[in-house]
Amino acid sequence: MKYDPYVNRYISLEDYIKECYGGLPNESMLEEEYNKLPDHPGDKPNDYFAELNEAKELLKIYNRWRRGEDISQPDPVEIGKAIDKLTL
């Protein structure tokens, strides 16, 4: 069992695959992502989750810019990388 901070509970690999199926193209990728989850809620989050949060924050800034907020345009290359990080 691993602790999934996104759903705030322990989850088995089998349940993780059932609940996430469709989010990633195949079971081996889901298993790889499952293995990156912390073992316990008190464990330090790994770099993977930090990278996801950074990508998410960049896309929030991009959306604010896209909707007309008076902020500088984020780098399009970094936007593409953030999208890839969150979707691949």
Z-matrix of the N, CA and C atoms (Angstrom, degrees):
N
C 1 1.450
C 2 1.528 1 109.41
N 3 1.304 2 114.46 1 140.23
C 4 1.462 3 122.37 2 176.05
C 5 1.525 4 107.83 3 -120.86
N 6 1.315 5 115.32 4 159.07
C 7 1.458 6 120.48 5 177.94
C 8 1.523 7 108.69 6 -97.33
N 9 1.334 8 116.72 7 122.38
C 10 1.459 9 121.41 8 179.08
C 11 1.525 10 109.01 9 -100.69
N 12 1.337 11 117.75 10 106.09
C 13 1.462 12 119.77 11 -176.94
C 14 1.524 13 113.36 12 -67.47
N 15 1.315 14 118.09 13 -18.43
C 16 1.459 15 120.34 14 179.58
C 17 1.519 16 111.71 15 -71.96
N 18 1.314 17 117.23 16 -32.04
C 19 1.465 18 121.04 17 177.99
C 20 1.523 19 111.56 18 -110.50
N 21 1.343 20 115.46 19 -0.30
C 22 1.470 21 122.70 20 174.96
C 23 1.523 22 112.81 21 56.84
N 24 1.346 23 115.75 22 47.91
C 25 1.465 24 120.22 23 176.85
C 26 1.517 25 109.85 24 -161.86
N 27 1.327 26 113.85 25 164.98
C 28 1.461 27 120.30 26 174.64
C 29 1.521 28 107.73 27 -77.58
N 30 1.335 29 114.74 28 146.28
C 31 1.455 30 118.98 29 -177.44
C 32 1.532 31 109.30 30 -146.70
N 33 1.314 32 115.94 31 142.73
C 34 1.470 33 120.48 32 177.08
C 35 1.523 34 108.69 33 -84.39
N 36 1.320 35 115.85 34 161.69
C 37 1.464 36 120.40 35 177.74
C 38 1.522 37 110.05 36 -58.79
N 39 1.307 38 116.61 37 -43.99
C 40 1.466 39 121.04 38 -178.98
C 41 1.529 40 111.14 39 -58.99
N 42 1.334 41 117.24 40 -47.34
C 43 1.467 42 120.71 41 179.20
C 44 1.523 43 111.50 42 -67.37
N 45 1.336 44 116.49 43 -37.64
C 46 1.465 45 120.84 44 178.26
C 47 1.522 46 110.29 45 -59.21
N 48 1.329 47 116.22 46 -45.98
C 49 1.468 48 120.52 47 179.54
C 50 1.522 49 110.24 48 -63.99
N 51 1.334 50 118.01 49 -44.33
C 52 1.465 51 120.97 50 179.61
C 53 1.527 52 111.29 51 -60.25
N 54 1.331 53 116.72 52 -44.06
C 55 1.460 54 121.00 53 -175.69
C 56 1.517 55 113.03 54 -76.29
N 57 1.320 56 117.43 55 -27.52
C 58 1.468 57 120.88 56 -175.55
C 59 1.514 58 113.02 57 -100.08
N 60 1.298 59 117.91 58 -8.54
C 61 1.457 60 119.28 59 -172.92
C 62 1.516 61 110.11 60 -55.34
N 63 1.290 62 116.44 61 131.36
C 64 1.452 63 122.22 62 -175.69
C 65 1.516 64 110.64 63 106.21
N 66 1.325 65 117.29 64 -24.32
C 67 1.449 66 120.51 65 177.68
C 68 1.519 67 111.90 66 -76.77
N 69 1.302 68 116.32 67 -29.59
C 70 1.466 69 121.87 68 177.33
C 71 1.524 70 107.91 69 -130.29
N 72 1.319 71 117.60 70 154.90
C 73 1.455 72 120.02 71 -171.23
C 74 1.519 73 117.15 72 -68.44
N 75 1.325 74 118.67 73 -21.77
C 76 1.466 75 116.53 74 -179.06
C 77 1.524 76 111.29 75 -155.77
N 78 1.303 77 114.83 76 167.11
C 79 1.459 78 120.83 77 -175.97
C 80 1.522 79 113.31 78 -64.37
N 81 1.323 80 118.03 79 -34.10
C 82 1.463 81 118.98 80 -179.37
C 83 1.530 82 110.80 81 -65.47
N 84 1.327 83 117.38 82 -36.06
C 85 1.465 84 119.82 83 176.48
C 86 1.524 85 110.47 84 -68.19
N 87 1.330 86 116.65 85 -39.38
C 88 1.462 87 120.10 86 177.31
C 89 1.523 88 110.60 87 -63.46
N 90 1.319 89 116.99 88 -41.52
C 91 1.458 90 120.52 89 178.71
C 92 1.531 91 110.78 90 -63.04
N 93 1.328 92 116.43 91 -39.40
C 94 1.470 93 120.87 92 177.94
C 95 1.536 94 110.52 93 -62.79
N 96 1.330 95 116.88 94 -43.35
C 97 1.460 96 120.65 95 178.89
C 98 1.531 97 110.84 96 -67.55
N 99 1.323 98 116.83 97 -38.78
C 100 1.463 99 121.24 98 177.58
C 101 1.525 100 110.52 99 -59.46
N 102 1.319 101 116.89 100 -42.00
C 103 1.461 102 121.07 101 -178.11
C 104 1.528 103 112.55 102 -67.81
N 105 1.315 104 117.86 103 -16.02
C 106 1.461 105 121.59 104 176.58
C 107 1.533 106 112.23 105 -83.29
N 108 1.335 107 116.98 106 -12.72
C 109 1.467 108 119.80 107 179.53
C 110 1.521 109 110.16 108 -67.13
N 111 1.336 110 117.46 109 148.99
C 112 1.465 111 119.66 110 177.11
C 113 1.527 112 110.63 111 -69.93
N 114 1.326 113 116.00 112 157.33
C 115 1.463 114 119.88 113 178.40
C 116 1.523 115 112.24 114 -76.27
N 117 1.324 116 116.81 115 -29.39
C 118 1.461 117 121.40 116 -176.71
C 119 1.522 118 109.52 117 -142.31
N 120 1.346 119 118.11 118 154.10
C 121 1.463 120 120.12 119 -178.44
C 122 1.523 121 113.54 120 -61.17
N 123 1.320 122 118.95 121 -27.50
C 124 1.451 123 121.60 122 -179.00
C 125 1.519 124 113.80 123 -81.06
N 126 1.338 125 117.20 124 -9.78
C 127 1.460 126 120.16 125 -179.67
C 128 1.527 127 109.63 126 -65.88
N 129 1.324 128 115.01 127 147.32
C 130 1.453 129 118.93 128 175.87
C 131 1.525 130 108.29 129 -61.87
N 132 1.338 131 117.13 130 135.20
C 133 1.472 132 117.85 131 176.01
C 134 1.523 133 109.44 132 -65.75
N 135 1.309 134 115.80 133 143.22
C 136 1.457 135 117.88 134 -178.82
C 137 1.524 136 111.10 135 -81.42
N 138 1.301 137 115.76 136 172.39
C 139 1.464 138 121.49 137 -177.75
C 140 1.519 139 112.19 138 -57.75
N 141 1.304 140 116.50 139 -30.17
C 142 1.463 141 120.82 140 -178.86
C 143 1.520 142 110.79 141 -57.14
N 144 1.339 143 117.14 142 -47.96
C 145 1.453 144 120.19 143 -178.72
C 146 1.524 145 111.06 144 -68.52
N 147 1.315 146 117.62 145 -35.39
C 148 1.461 147 120.88 146 176.86
C 149 1.534 148 110.33 147 -63.25
N 150 1.318 149 116.09 148 -42.17
C 151 1.466 150 120.33 149 178.56
C 152 1.521 151 111.16 150 -64.61
N 153 1.326 152 117.67 151 -39.71
C 154 1.462 153 120.45 152 177.17
C 155 1.525 154 110.82 153 -62.71
N 156 1.316 155 116.74 154 -43.15
C 157 1.462 156 120.08 155 179.46
C 158 1.521 157 111.59 156 -64.43
N 159 1.338 158 117.77 157 -40.20
C 160 1.465 159 120.96 158 177.05
C 161 1.525 160 110.65 159 -61.72
N 162 1.320 161 116.87 160 -43.97
C 163 1.464 162 120.89 161 179.25
C 164 1.529 163 110.20 162 -62.94
N 165 1.312 164 116.19 163 -42.73
C 166 1.466 165 120.87 164 179.56
C 167 1.523 166 110.98 165 -61.82
N 168 1.322 167 117.39 166 -44.04
C 169 1.464 168 121.19 167 -179.73
C 170 1.530 169 111.11 168 -65.27
N 171 1.333 170 117.50 169 -39.96
C 172 1.452 171 120.57 170 177.94
C 173 1.525 172 110.69 171 -62.06
N 174 1.322 173 117.23 172 -41.39
C 175 1.460 174 120.13 173 179.04
C 176 1.524 175 111.78 174 -68.35
N 177 1.321 176 118.15 175 -31.15
C 178 1.466 177 120.56 176 174.17
C 179 1.530 178 110.43 177 -63.75
N 180 1.336 179 116.63 178 -43.67
C 181 1.465 180 121.17 179 178.14
C 182 1.529 181 109.80 180 -63.78
N 183 1.322 182 115.68 181 -44.24
C 184 1.464 183 120.33 182 178.37
C 185 1.521 184 110.65 183 -57.96
N 186 1.322 185 117.70 184 -44.38
C 187 1.461 186 121.14 185 -179.46
C 188 1.526 187 111.08 186 -62.98
N 189 1.326 188 116.44 187 -39.85
C 190 1.473 189 119.73 188 177.61
C 191 1.530 190 109.62 189 -62.01
N 192 1.344 191 117.54 190 -43.23
C 193 1.456 192 121.24 191 178.26
C 194 1.525 193 110.40 192 -63.69
N 195 1.328 194 115.90 193 -45.17
C 196 1.467 195 121.79 194 -177.68
C 197 1.524 196 111.65 195 -61.41
N 198 1.325 197 115.96 196 -32.17
C 199 1.468 198 120.73 197 -179.29
C 200 1.530 199 112.96 198 -86.42
N 201 1.333 200 116.35 199 6.07
C 202 1.446 201 119.77 200 171.65
C 203 1.514 202 117.00 201 103.45
N 204 1.315 203 118.40 202 3.20
C 205 1.461 204 119.59 203 178.14
C 206 1.529 205 108.97 204 -64.84
N 207 1.316 206 116.34 205 144.01
C 208 1.456 207 121.70 206 -176.32
C 209 1.530 208 110.73 207 -81.30
N 210 1.325 209 115.24 208 73.42
C 211 1.470 210 122.88 209 176.21
C 212 1.520 211 107.43 210 -132.98
N 213 1.332 212 116.53 211 161.40
C 214 1.466 213 118.39 212 -178.40
C 215 1.525 214 110.77 213 -71.80
N 216 1.317 215 114.53 214 147.33
C 217 1.459 216 121.09 215 -178.74
C 218 1.524 217 110.24 216 -66.73
N 219 1.339 218 117.73 217 127.59
C 220 1.470 219 119.58 218 174.69
C 221 1.534 220 110.25 219 -65.58
N 222 1.311 221 115.69 220 154.06
C 223 1.460 222 122.19 221 179.76
C 224 1.533 223 109.99 222 -61.70
N 225 1.347 224 117.67 223 121.80
C 226 1.466 225 120.57 224 -178.95
C 227 1.532 226 113.65 225 -57.92
N 228 1.322 227 117.17 226 -34.05
C 229 1.478 228 119.81 227 178.75
C 230 1.526 229 109.80 228 -64.95
N 231 1.333 230 116.89 229 -42.38
C 232 1.464 231 120.66 230 178.50
C 233 1.522 232 111.24 231 -66.95
N 234 1.324 233 117.01 232 -35.01
C 235 1.472 234 120.87 233 175.87
C 236 1.523 235 109.55 234 -61.26
N 237 1.319 236 116.50 235 -45.81
C 238 1.467 237 120.69 236 178.31
C 239 1.515 238 112.20 237 -60.62
N 240 1.323 239 116.43 238 -42.16
C 241 1.464 240 120.06 239 178.47
C 242 1.523 241 110.84 240 -64.07
N 243 1.343 242 116.25 241 -39.43
C 244 1.472 243 119.87 242 -179.94
C 245 1.525 244 110.40 243 -65.20
N 246 1.326 245 116.45 244 -41.97
C 247 1.469 246 120.08 245 177.83
C 248 1.519 247 109.96 246 -61.29
N 249 1.331 248 116.50 247 -45.96
C 250 1.468 249 120.36 248 178.29
C 251 1.530 250 111.17 249 -59.30
N 252 1.322 251 116.56 250 -44.64
C 253 1.467 252 121.05 251 -178.13
C 254 1.531 253 111.23 252 -58.97
N 255 1.334 254 115.95 253 -38.59
C 256 1.461 255 119.98 254 -175.93
C 257 1.520 256 113.71 255 -87.07
N 258 1.312 257 117.36 256 -15.77
C 259 1.479 258 118.80 257 -175.32
C 260 1.519 259 114.62 258 -116.36
N 261 1.318 260 117.86 259 -16.79
C 262 1.480 261 118.52 260 -177.62
C 263 1.503 262 111.17 261 -101.83
